[in-house]
Amino acid sequence: MPILEVKDIHKSFDSEVILKGISFSMDAGESVSIIGSSGSGKTTLLRCLNFLETPDEGTITVQGEQIFDAHAPALKPEEIRERRLHFGLVFQQFNLFPQYTALENVCLAPKITSEKPDIKQIEETGRKLLDQMGLSDRMNNYPHQLSGGQQQRVAIARALALKPDILCFDEPTSALDPELTGEVLKVIRGLAEQKTTMIIVTHEMSFARDVSDKVIFMDGGVIVEQGAPDDVINNPKEERTRQFLAGYSGIRK
Amino acid sequence: MFVTVTLSLLEGFLGTIKLFALTLLLSLPLGLILSFGSMEKLGVIRYPIRFLIWVIRGTPLMLQLLVIYYGPGIFFGVNIWGGSPSGRFTAALVAFVINYSCYFSEIFRGGIQSIPVGQYEAGQVLGMTKKQIFFKVVLLQVIKRIVPPMSNEIITLVKDTSLARVIAVYEIIWNGQAFIKSSGIIWPLFYTGAFYLIFSGLLTLLFGYIEKKLSYFR
């Protein structure tokens, strides 16, 4: 049984059609990269999975449980809260809470959203996660005292603290200076090696090819091509994929 | 004479402080409610509140004091406030609370709307409720941003309390002015300035302290 099954997702904003029927599935432990030019609908797709947007059509099924159906009655806020926790989301702009330290950022949601929080256990997990992100000496720093790369790693730890089934990344390195992207990509690569189930929207082509089990190329709100990274990135079948990849001359074969 | 005047002014200043403190106490929460109303999606709620804010910010506070105090008697034939000093004080308090809630609500609205949408979305994807996002994530950031405009507005309130004089509410200027008639001296009126200065000086220090306390994050 696939861990995630997305069927025929459509989404429009006002009269602009962004997603025109997106279907894909993935297995537990896989990392899937979604590539494509700006405006192709990649980010909207991630936002639909995380219930930040409501699709007009389609269904989302996680581990056999249908968590969204556009034709079902609208979900109550508490249902949305419960169901979106299948997913975690790491934003392009990190969106850390500025008034909390790195550790507090990681621990806040687990502390306030569980009925009987075990504060010690939560903080222990938070420390472990930050340690895993290479931030053991930064736990008590506030976001403005951290570099972009460090902030994004805190954001990854914050998302992991809720143990999502599927962790989504929305262009995690696009807001970073080039010299800082490496440290974030390294952390994501580490997560892939530990078989964390991930969907990564990215413009880092060589990273997508090296790290993911599957690559999806989106254009104009549809999936043009999907498959093994070697096939999609090195030997694309579709003309549109070829055109898109031609813009990335730096990909090593 | 100086002691007599000082004591009399202190007594008047007590009235000033009372009006100031009660106005602040009531208009801060009311202003927060109005700010939510002015950001409401439903037009039936949003438009009347925006209209009220426009009227209140668009007319002089002194005029509002007169309308609230004399209005009920003139238009409905009942002086709901009564003629006693406490009745006049209540009328003044109502006028001040309405006026300042509207100004505060605009400061709150500005503060709330300046918080990036990403902060709300981060809270949402972490499974927080709307209430948790507001109180645990957004509120302190809003407070930090509104401290400078609030300190401005609150210091203005200290001095605006003197307007209550137009409906004969006893406050410090009233007491200072009384010496012109009773003793033929004007300096007590000028002397009132010292009280305002000291009080707003203390408030400035307080707000400076709060600003510093909140400077640990950006």
HADDOCK unambig.tbl for C-alpha pairs under 7 A between the chains (distance, minus, plus):
assign (segid A and resid 50 and name CA) (segid B and resid 125 and name CA) 6.56 0.50 0.50
assign (segid A and resid 81 and name CA) (segid B and resid 127 and name CA) 5.02 0.50 0.50
assign (segid A and resid 84 and name CA) (segid B and resid 125 and name CA) 6.69 0.50 0.50
assign (segid A and resid 85 and name CA) (segid B and resid 127 and name CA) 6.39 0.50 0.50
assign (segid A and resid 88 and name CA) (segid B and resid 125 and name CA) 6.66 0.50 0.50
assign (segid A and resid 89 and name CA) (segid B and resid 125 and name CA) 6.63 0.50 0.50
assign (segid A and resid 95 and name CA) (segid B and resid 118 and name CA) 5.64 0.50 0.50
assign (segid A and resid 95 and name CA) (segid B and resid 119 and name CA) 5.75 0.50 0.50
assign (segid A and resid 95 and name CA) (segid B and resid 122 and name CA) 6.20 0.50 0.50
assign (segid A and resid 97 and name CA) (segid B and resid 119 and name CA) 6.90 0.50 0.50
assign (segid A and resid 97 and name CA) (segid B and resid 137 and name CA) 6.64 0.50 0.50
assign (segid A and resid 98 and name CA) (segid B and resid 217 and name CA) 5.88 0.50 0.50
assign (segid A and resid 98 and name CA) (segid B and resid 218 and name CA) 6.12 0.50 0.50
assign (segid A and resid 99 and name CA) (segid B and resid 217 and name CA) 5.29 0.50 0.50
assign (segid A and resid 109 and name CA) (segid B and resid 126 and name CA) 6.01 0.50 0.50
assign (segid A and resid 109 and name CA) (segid B and resid 128 and name CA) 6.74 0.50 0.50
assign (segid A and resid 113 and name CA) (segid B and resid 127 and name CA) 6.92 0.50 0.50
assign (segid A and resid 113 and name CA) (segid B and resid 128 and name CA) 6.29 0.50 0.50
assign (segid A and resid 142 and name CA) (segid B and resid 217 and name CA) 6.70 0.50 0.50
assign (segid A and resid 144 and name CA) (segid B and resid 217 and name CA) 6.93 0.50 0.50
assign (segid A and resid 144 and name CA) (segid B and resid 218 and name CA) 6.38 0.50 0.50
